[in-house]
Amino acid sequence: MKRLFLSFLAFATVSSLLAQAVQPSLMVFPSRAWCHQNGFEKVVVKANGKEVRVQEYDKAFIDNKDLGPAVRTIGKMMQDRGFQLVDLEAQLASQDLESALDNAGDEDIDVSAYDKLLETAGPDIALHINYYTETQGPRVTLFYDLTAFDAYTNKQVASTGLISYGPVMSAPLQTLIQSALLSSIDAFNAQLMQHFMDMQEKGREISVRINTFSGWEDGLETEVNGRELTEILEEWMTNNCVAGRNHQKAASETSMYYDSARIPLFNENGKAVQAKQWLNGLRKYLKTLNVPSKVKTRGLGQAQLIIGE
């Protein structure tokens, strides 16, 4: 009876959010641990000498016969519970990750292939699945964990923890995952719903870095129309964050760093707002004050404004 009530509560919460036009979207990835353990990871040395670990998602789907069915099984179960699904395999087919990787790590803000996937697809949550099986005679035990990360902050927002299922008579992996996940999906979804309700009330969390170009002599102390640039920037952040919610972690004469800024979930057209789009509002405002600037990003939730370029 308790399990039935939890299932109803999770379904009701999802339905309530959808009714209010909040449609959380998910993208299912094999975890970094899974890619490493199964040989679908490589180390690339960038032109600047930096080593980047790259998960070879495309190769994993082609070479591992179990991965596709496992990812699709989890995606289907989440869709059945009211979530939107962004298909990783389809995204891989439409995006040249090698090109994305070639451009990663050579600028002030690194952009990995994983970040590029999230930026292009725009899910709210990235689900990471890790699993393996142990076989003894005709019986199989599945070990798995499912972890949810906010795609904008990379903060963990839900997890099943490591769970074992079995031993059972041999069965397709997707059948094992579906059966096993049924025992933990209610509690997992409850954690996700808490995160979405927090975003709905307080706004989506991003981080913002503001710097002045080396040729901008007075830095953020420059006066614009009789006011210091610092004051103008702080006022804009307060006026444009949801309920003024932001936290400035560090500041100097040439830089400001907000490790948390809460922005609207959607724009006036009902589309999800990314950090770059939101910070472009500040760039356009500064342009009206004849202050040149440009915006750089890393993925969905980190943006940098450079003043003086």
C-alpha positions in Angstrom: 0.0 0.0 0.0 2.8 2.4 0.9 4.6 1.7 -2.4 1.3 2.3 -4.3 0.9 5.6 -2.5 4.4 6.7 -3.4 3.8 5.8 -7.0 0.6 7.9 -7.1 2.4 10.8 -5.3 5.3 10.9 -7.8 2.8 10.7 -10.7 0.6 13.5 -9.2 3.7 15.7 -8.7 4.9 15.3 -12.3 1.3 15.9 -13.6 1.1 19.1 -11.5 4.3 20.4 -12.9 3.3 19.6 -16.5 0.0 21.3 -16.0 1.8 24.4 -15.0 3.8 24.3 -18.3 7.0 23.2 -16.5 8.2 20.3 -18.6 11.4 18.9 -17.3 13.6 17.2 -19.9 16.1 14.4 -19.4 19.0 13.0 -21.4 20.4 9.6 -20.5 24.2 9.0 -20.6 26.4 6.1 -19.8 28.4 7.3 -16.8 32.0 8.3 -17.0 32.8 5.3 -14.8 31.0 2.9 -17.2 32.9 4.4 -20.2 36.2 4.0 -18.4 35.5 0.5 -17.2 34.3 -0.6 -20.7 37.1 1.0 -22.7 35.2 3.9 -24.2 37.4 6.7 -23.0 40.4 8.4 -24.5 42.9 11.0 -23.4 43.4 13.8 -25.9 46.3 16.3 -25.6 45.2 19.8 -26.7 47.3 22.3 -28.5 47.8 24.2 -25.3 49.2 21.0 -23.6 46.1 20.3 -21.5 45.0 16.7 -21.3 41.3 16.1 -21.8 39.5 12.9 -21.0 36.8 12.2 -23.6 34.0 9.7 -23.3 33.5 8.0 -26.7 29.7 7.8 -26.6 29.2 7.2 -30.3 31.7 4.3 -30.3 30.1 2.9 -27.2 26.6 2.7 -28.8 28.1 1.0 -31.9 30.4 -1.5 -30.2 28.5 -2.4 -27.0 25.3 -4.3 -27.8 23.8 -3.7 -24.4 24.2 0.0 -24.0 21.5 1.2 -26.5 18.8 -1.0 -25.0 19.8 0.0 -21.4 19.6 3.7 -22.2 16.4 3.4 -24.1 14.8 1.3 -21.3 15.5 4.0 -18.7 14.4 6.8 -21.1 11.1 5.0 -21.8 10.4 4.5 -18.1 11.0 8.2 -17.4 8.8 9.2 -20.4 6.0 7.1 -19.0 6.2 9.1 -15.9 5.7 12.5 -17.6 9.3 13.6 -18.4 10.4 14.8 -21.8 13.3 12.8 -23.2 16.2 14.1 -25.3 17.6 11.2 -27.2 21.4 10.9 -26.8 21.9 8.6 -29.9 19.9 11.0 -32.1 22.0 13.9 -30.8 25.2 12.1 -31.5 24.1 11.5 -35.1 23.4 15.2 -35.6 26.5 16.6 -34.0 30.2 16.4 -35.0 31.8 15.8 -31.6 35.3 15.6 -33.1 34.8 19.2 -34.3 33.5 20.2 -30.9 36.5 18.6 -29.2 39.0 20.3 -31.6 37.7 23.6 -30.3 37.7 22.6 -26.6 40.1 23.9 -24.1 41.8 26.5 -26.2 39.9 29.5 -24.8 39.5 31.0 -21.3 36.5 28.8 -20.6 36.9 25.1 -21.6 34.2 23.4 -23.6 34.2 19.6 -23.5 32.4 17.4 -25.9 30.0 16.5 -23.0 29.4 20.2 -22.4 28.8 20.8 -26.1 26.2 17.9 -26.1 24.3 19.5 -23.2 24.5 23.0 -24.7 23.2 21.8 -28.1 20.5 19.5 -26.7 19.5 21.7 -23.8 18.1 19.1 -21.2 17.3 20.1 -17.7 18.8 17.0 -16.2 21.6 14.5 -17.3 21.0 11.0 -16.1 24.1 8.9 -15.8 23.7 5.1 -15.7 26.4 2.7 -14.5 25.8 -1.0 -14.5 27.5 -4.4 -14.7 26.4 -8.0 -14.3 27.8 -11.1 -12.5 27.0 -14.5 -13.8 27.0 -17.8 -11.8 25.8 -20.7 -14.0 22.4 -19.8 -15.4 21.8 -17.0 -12.9 22.6 -13.4 -13.3 22.9 -10.5 -10.8 22.6 -6.9 -12.0 24.4 -4.1 -10.2 23.5 -0.6 -11.2 23.2 3.0 -10.1 21.4 5.9 -11.7 22.5 9.4 -10.8 20.9 12.7 -11.9 22.9 15.9 -12.4 21.5 19.4 -13.1 22.7 20.0 -16.6 23.3 23.7 -15.9 25.3 23.4 -12.7 26.6 19.8 -12.8 25.3 19.4 -9.2 24.0 16.0 -8.2 20.2 16.2 -7.6 19.1 12.6 -7.3 20.6 9.1 -7.0 19.4 5.5 -6.5 22.7 4.5 -5.0 24.3 1.2 -5.9 21.6 -1.5 -6.1 21.8 -5.2 -6.8 19.0 -7.1 -8.5 19.0 -10.9 -8.5 20.2 -13.5 -8.9 17.6 -14.4 -11.5 17.5 -16.8 -14.4 19.3 -15.3 -17.5 17.3 -12.5 -19.1 18.0 -9.6 -21.5 19.8 -6.7 -19.8 16.9 -4.3 -20.5 14.5 -6.6 -18.8 16.8 -6.8 -15.7 17.1 -3.0 -15.6 13.4 -2.4 -16.0 12.6 -4.8 -13.2 15.3 -3.5 -10.9 14.5 0.2 -11.4 10.9 -0.4 -10.5 12.0 -0.9 -6.9 13.8 2.5 -6.7 12.2 4.8 -9.3 9.6 6.3 -6.9 12.2 7.6 -4.5 14.4 8.7 -7.3 11.6 10.7 -9.0 10.7 12.3 -5.6 14.2 13.7 -5.5 13.9 15.0 -9.0 10.6 16.6 -8.3 12.0 18.4 -5.3 14.7 19.9 -7.5 12.2 21.0 -10.2 9.9 22.5 -7.6 12.9 24.5 -6.2 13.7 25.7 -9.7 10.1 26.6 -10.3 10.0 28.7 -7.1 13.5 30.2 -7.1 14.6 30.1 -10.8 17.3 28.1 -12.6 20.8 28.3 -11.1 23.8 29.4 -13.3 27.2 30.9 -12.6 28.4 34.2 -14.1 31.9 35.6 -14.4 32.6 39.2 -15.5 36.0 40.4 -16.5 37.5 43.5 -18.1 39.8 43.3 -21.1 43.5 44.1 -20.3 43.2 47.3 -22.3 40.3 48.6 -20.2 42.4 50.8 -17.9 40.2 51.6 -15.0 38.6 48.1 -14.9 35.2 47.9 -13.2 35.9 51.2 -11.5 35.3 53.0 -14.8 32.6 55.7 -14.6 29.7 55.4 -17.0 27.2 58.3 -17.0 28.4 59.3 -13.5 28.2 55.8 -12.0 30.9 53.2 -11.4 30.6 50.2 -13.7 30.5 47.9 -10.7 27.4 49.6 -9.4 25.7 49.3 -12.8 26.5 45.6 -13.1 25.3 44.7 -9.6 22.1 46.6 -10.1 21.4 44.8 -13.4 22.1 41.4 -11.8 19.7 42.1 -9.0 17.0 43.4 -11.3 17.2 40.5 -13.7 17.7 37.5 -11.3 14.5 35.9 -10.1 13.5 37.8 -7.0 17.0 39.3 -7.0 18.5 36.0 -6.0 22.3 35.9 -6.6 25.5 35.3 -4.7 28.7 37.2 -5.5 31.5 35.0 -4.4 34.4 37.2 -5.4 35.1 40.7 -6.8 38.1 42.8 -7.6 38.9 45.9 -9.7 38.9 43.8 -12.9 36.5 40.9 -12.2 33.3 39.8 -10.5 32.2 36.2 -10.0 28.7 35.0 -9.1 28.8 31.3 -8.2 25.0 31.4 -8.1 22.5 33.5 -10.1 18.9 32.4 -10.4 17.4 33.1 -13.8 13.9 32.5 -15.3 13.2 28.9 -16.5 11.7 30.1 -19.7 11.6 33.1 -22.0 8.5 34.9 -23.3 8.2 32.2 -26.0 8.2 29.3 -23.6 11.7 28.2 -24.4 14.3 27.2 -21.8 16.7 30.0 -21.0 20.4 29.2 -21.1 23.2 31.2 -19.4 24.5 32.7 -22.6 21.0 33.9 -23.7 20.4 35.5 -20.3 23.8 37.2 -20.1 23.3 38.5 -23.6 20.7 40.7 -22.0 23.4 42.4 -20.0 25.6 42.7 -23.1 22.8 44.5 -24.9 22.2 46.8 -22.0 25.9 47.8 -21.8 25.8 48.5 -25.5 23.2 51.2 -24.9 25.7 52.8 -22.5 28.4 52.6 -25.2 30.3 49.9 -23.2 31.6 47.2 -25.5 31.5 43.6 -24.4 31.1 40.0 -25.5 29.8 36.7 -24.0 31.6 33.4 -23.8 30.1 30.2 -22.5 30.8 26.7 -21.2 27.8 24.5 -21.7 24.4 25.5 -20.5 25.0 27.1 -17.1 28.3 28.9 -17.1 28.8 32.2 -18.9 31.4 34.9 -19.0 31.1 38.6 -19.9 34.2 40.3 -21.1 34.1 44.1 -21.1 36.2 46.1 -23.4 36.4 43.7 -26.4 
